[in-house]
Amino acid sequence: MSDNLLTVLVVEPAKPPYVKQIPDTLQAMQEIVGGNIDATYPFEDPVALVFNSEGKFSDLQPNRLENGDPYDVVCGTFFLAGLGGETFVSLTQDQLQRYGALYNREMLFPFPKKKERTDEHER
C-alpha cells in the first residue's frame, strides 16, 4: 500500500461530479464505491472508470451512462482515475475538466419502484 494521494473525479447518482484526493489504497477506493471495485476502460484516453462490481445486482441507483453513449449504465457511485501502466494515477487537469463536463451533462434519474401486485383490487 502506498501513502500517495490520487486526484480522481467522483460521480454520485443525481449529483454533479466533483474532484477528490484519495489515498492510493484499495480500502479508500472501496469506500467511494461502497463495495468491491471493478474497472472498465471505455475511453480512448488512459482513464479507468472504477465502480462497485455488484452495483447492478445489489439495487444501487442507476447513475450515468458509461461513457455518455447509450451503451451501458453504471449503478451507484463511481470514480474516474488515470492509468499509469498497471496502476491508477491522478487525472490530469485536462481530464478532470473534460470528464467533469461529460458527466455533469449526463445524469440519470431513477424511476420509482413499481408496487407489487396483490390479488386484491386497489381503488
C-alpha positions in Angstrom: 0.0 0.0 0.0 1.1 3.5 -0.8 1.0 6.8 1.1 0.4 8.7 -2.2 -2.7 10.6 -2.9 -4.7 10.2 -6.2 -6.7 13.0 -7.7 -9.9 11.4 -9.0 -13.3 12.5 -10.3 -16.2 11.1 -8.1 -19.6 10.8 -9.7 -22.5 10.1 -7.4 -26.1 9.4 -8.6 -28.1 12.6 -9.4 -25.2 14.9 -8.3 -22.6 16.9 -10.3 -19.2 15.2 -10.4 -16.5 16.5 -8.1 -12.7 16.3 -7.7 -11.4 14.4 -4.7 -8.0 13.4 -3.4 -7.9 9.9 -2.0 -5.3 7.7 -0.6 -3.8 5.3 -3.2 -5.3 2.3 -1.3 -7.8 -0.4 -2.1 -9.8 0.5 1.0 -10.2 4.1 0.0 -11.4 3.1 -3.4 -13.9 0.6 -2.0 -15.2 3.3 0.4 -16.0 5.5 -2.5 -18.0 2.9 -4.5 -19.4 1.2 -1.4 -18.0 -2.3 -2.0 -15.7 -4.3 -4.1 -14.2 -2.5 -7.1 -14.1 -3.3 -10.8 -12.9 -1.1 -13.6 -13.7 -0.6 -17.2 -11.8 1.4 -19.8 -14.4 3.0 -22.2 -12.3 6.0 -23.2 -9.5 6.4 -25.7 -7.6 8.3 -23.0 -5.7 6.3 -20.4 -8.6 6.7 -17.9 -10.4 4.0 -15.8 -14.0 4.1 -14.7 -13.9 2.4 -11.3 -17.3 1.1 -10.0 -18.9 -1.2 -7.5 -18.7 -4.7 -9.0 -22.0 -5.7 -7.5 -23.8 -2.4 -8.3 -26.3 -3.7 -10.8 -27.1 -6.7 -8.7 -27.5 -5.0 -5.4 -30.2 -2.5 -6.2 -27.8 0.5 -6.4 -29.4 3.6 -8.1 -28.7 4.0 -11.8 -26.1 6.7 -12.1 -24.8 7.6 -15.6 -24.3 6.2 -19.0 -20.9 4.5 -19.1 -19.2 6.9 -21.5 -22.0 9.3 -22.5 -23.3 6.9 -25.1 -26.3 4.6 -24.5 -24.1 1.5 -24.3 -24.2 0.7 -20.6 -25.4 2.2 -17.3 -23.2 2.4 -14.3 -25.1 1.9 -11.0 -24.0 3.5 -7.7 -21.2 5.9 -7.1 -18.1 5.6 -9.3 -14.9 7.5 -9.9 -12.5 8.1 -12.8 -8.8 7.7 -12.3 -5.9 7.9 -14.7 -3.9 4.9 -15.8 -0.2 4.5 -15.4 0.8 1.1 -16.6 -0.9 -1.3 -14.3 -1.8 1.2 -11.5 -4.2 4.0 -11.1 -2.7 7.5 -11.2 -4.1 11.0 -10.7 -6.2 12.5 -13.5 -4.7 15.5 -15.4 -6.3 18.9 -15.2 -7.4 18.4 -18.8 -9.0 15.1 -18.0 -10.7 16.5 -14.9 -12.3 19.2 -17.0 -13.2 17.0 -19.9 -14.8 14.2 -17.9 -16.3 16.6 -15.4 -18.2 18.3 -18.2 -19.2 15.0 -19.8 -20.7 13.6 -16.6 -22.2 16.9 -15.5 -24.4 16.8 -18.5 -25.3 13.1 -18.4 -27.4 12.5 -15.3 -29.9 9.6 -15.0 -32.7 9.9 -12.5 -34.3 6.7 -11.0 -37.8 5.7 -11.8 -39.8 4.8 -8.7 -40.1 1.1 -8.0 -43.3 -0.5 -9.1 -45.7 -1.7 -6.4 -46.0 -5.4 -6.3 -49.4 -6.5 -7.4 -51.7 -8.1 -4.9 -54.7 -10.3 -5.6 -56.9 -7.6 -4.2 -58.1 -4.8 -6.4 -56.9 -1.4 -5.2 -59.2 1.6 -5.6 
